[in-house]
């Protein structure tokens, strides 16, 4: 498992919520230095702590463990489908055109 990548995504999620390490630490009953160690990928949090962090940051485990989970691509596809389905048809078509362009550009780089 790439602990540094996982820690970085936790840090990014924390910063996106506008929380400091101290504020997150207080909410999960840890020290700010322990949060720092997790975010730098030096330690993996216990499962209970990991779940607490995710709940406080309001992020799902898949987004944090994206390169660790084998099924994350399937889950991402499912989430994408779910989000697209919630949009009006015209918006869906616009987004699909953008996706087509991105896929085309990515395939040209290969």
Secondary structure by P-SEA (a helix, b strand, c coil): caaaaaaaaaaaaaaaacccaaaaaaaacccaaaaaaaaaccccccaaaaaaaaaaacccccccccccccaaaaaaaaaaaaaaaaccaaaaaaaaaaaaaaaaaaaaac
